[in-house]
């Protein structure tokens, strides 16, 4: 028969690694033997129940120990910790408040989990109240408490609730600051683009790791500081894939795609993220053919593409209108049942842009868990292909699925109404933006509505809409009015629209060409020629038409 000490030691070891099923067996043993009176065993057993069981089970155990009437702070801490990790987080904070009301004193094992819950819930005001309690009880210097406060204040900076100065003060007052905390302080400054302060912290570090260097380089990339980013990169004692990829993004973002490619080729090792960065960089700089060439090279070197790779490749095909390559890429997707929404949507857009709207629609139907972005792309694609009624049906279908339209959704469906001549439907949808969905009307929505009214000869209504806008009309809106004037031959309004377009410094040849054509249609050849000459004086030229279809 083992002694009480040996039994306690054996149970302690079992509790560190037992399963939930074994925990229940231990529970039976504890409540039927005197070992259950050991405060150490009670605490370890309750704590383990929050790790492998459910909080309902932990509550049952606590109730057997006295429930909320128990005076042992370590048991309260175990429950608070359990709710902080398992949720609901609100229960963690309510237990903390209950603890205070019962006159118990929280300690340095209580506060980190309470602050963690405030952090994850975004309850900054509650967090500040907890900080006041921490200061009153003198635990602000405890390393675990100080670190939790530091994380909370960094979160407040991200949320725009507080200034980073408070986080910095807590950081400065901490006795123990491992390299991870220094990195967090740097990231805090990087997130608000304060690279001067980030550099001060970086320069004051007693030791640095690769994360420290990468954080600084990423910060300089973010603000477009090529010189400092390059300088730190050259000084790095040890570079990794993240460091090299950041430099690719830096030069690509500045439009220096050649230097970005040099860094890419110099990388000692590459992963799929590196390839994705370089491919998307070519897309961002308009070199879609090279993006696809690089995708081919990636395959040749045996690197498996991921979802982001396919998104970039489909985007390149969309811009080039290359349906053949797009279809080849499509057949490379092996895990179709687990296709992500973003990849499926980019595939829909590729087929639509390349002219195969039926195939685009088929792919759209197959996408699992479609989101607002997917519907937006499909609605716009149907509209561009002149399938107005289907676009409008899709608009109402997404709402039936519980998805709320956003600004882009309304722009797309109004575009469809405009090009399909659905005036009443367009007016109904336009008025619903504010009245039904509570969104603010944007300039793009007014532009679509002006185009809809103008195309259908409702120039007076279109002009009234433009006059009542809370925005200054842009060249697209005046251009839409001009198109309407051409349909109805309204020279007076056309000349007014032309004057307004010129006032907003429109460098679009289209508005001059439309005005010229309106004059020509009624035999005013001198005025027609004058409009063309004005275009030449302003050094505005009509671009030559082109097509992706050969």
Secondary structure, DSSP 8 states (H G I E B T S, - for coil): ---HHHHHHHHHHHHHH--HHHHHHHHHHHHTSGGGG-HHHHHHHHHHHHHHS-HHHHHHHHHHTTGGG---HHHHHHHHHHHHHHS-HHHHHHHHHHHHHTT----TTTHHHHHHHHHHHT-HHHHHHHHHHHHHHT-TTSHHHHHHHHHHHHHHHHHTSS-HHHHHHHHHH-S---HHHHHHHHHHHHHTT-HHHHHHHHHT-SS--HHHHHHHHHHHHHHT-HHHHHHHHHH-SS--HHHHHHHHHHHHHTT-HHHHHHHHHH-SS--HHHHHHHHHHHHHTT-HHHHHHHHHHHHHTT----HHHHHHHHHHHHHHT-HHHHHHHHTT---GGG--HHHHHHHHHHHHHTT-HHHHHHHHHH-TT--HHHHHHHHHHHHHTT-HHHHHHHHHHHHHTT----HHHHHHHHHHHHHHT-HHHHHHHHHHHHHTT-----HHHHHHHHHHHHHTT-HHHHHHHHHT-SS---HHHHHHHHHHHHHHT-HHHHHHHHHHHHHTT---HHHHHHHHHHHHHTT-HHHHHHHHHHHHHTT--------S--
